[in-house]
């Protein structure tokens, strides 16, 4: 069977849903398809469930910190099963609600793996979909790990759906997924080991602030091992044994659960991009500034499927706006990723927006760096949180904020003020003279710039 549409969208996450609805609202005939339950990574398997589970870890962390100064006795341990039941209140309604919403908008909702059969047609099962344009917004999947026993590892998706939290957990990886899971699991009573192949954790964030967070993570305690490359995983009775190499030394770690937290890659494998004449690399579909494929003008891409930009939910939303504008003929719009903040939702959080020092220097910019460890500031001391600091880059002459990097209480919210400043050209002195409510995290900004 052959069906014809103006637009076929692959993926029902943040970008895909917004593009489908935006194009349909403009009067175009739209179909959307997904091989997974409707909803996408963020709502079902990533950002939202992670943040819901973190809500239970937050009071545990606060009680532990304030317990050190005598405010609380022994902190409570959250009930993991109850946490999961609470999480499902958010995730369970997503798929039926999203599918019904798309159908009510007049969008054809399809299930299955979409694949190109030619540059102007895709197939889902036995149905061929012809369209004027195709949008690839299929999200991401866990990266393949070249180690023995890789199939024994639980993916990050599965960790967020565990019915029971094992006592000993080994996390393979050292990025934001590993750090967030470590802080969540240790607050829920697990013994956690992080195994990172590289010599640094959280490579995309300011190294000085990462060092503060890693020190805090050690103290939780989490056993953080850098320069430790996992070589294989094997079953041992009811558990697992992880084999690793650390500078030529063979190490082994026993665990009840081993979690793949070593990053995600664009979910493009089943699309048969070659048949569609769509060029792609390891980071995703190669696109121009309008998010149009560089090799097939019928194809656009958005969100984690795109080779440019960071794999962030705000970026996916921005991509959707750009694609809708270009597909509906409202404007020839280009992407603008300036001032896009990123947060590691550890406890405390680590946040970043704009350029890091090395990037700014490489671009030949002249700037000053305001860097301080601020565990003694009121905003950190009232919570007895020693892990707090900032680094803000301000351009000489213009006062333009080039980058801001924060760790500590409220970093995940305060970073948005710096994102606003970078995005809209608010100079450091204007930001400093803005009166913010006191005492809040925002009231620290004047002392940061």
Secondary structure, DSSP 8 states (H G I E B T S, - for coil): -EEEEEEEEE--SHHHHHHHHHHHHTT--EEEEESS-TTHHHHHHSHHHHHHHHHHHHHHHHHHHHHTTTS-SS-----HHHHHHHHHHHHHHHHHHHHHHHHHTT-EEEES-EEEEETTEEEETTEEEEEEEEEE---EEE----SBTGGGSEEHHHHTT-SS--SEEEEE--SHHHHHHHHHHHHTT-EEEEE-SSSSS-TTS-HHHHHHHHHHHHHTT-EEE-S-EEEEEEEETTEEEEEEEETTEEEEEEESEEEE-S-EEE--GGG-TTTTT--EETTEE-B-TTSBBSS-TTEEE-GGGBSSS-S-HHHHHHHHHHHHHHHTTS-------TT--EEE-SSS-EEEEE--HHHHHHTT--EEEEEEE-TTSHHHHTTT----EEEEEEETTT--EEEEEEESTTHHHHHHHHHHHHHHT--HHHHHTS---TTSSGGGHHHH-
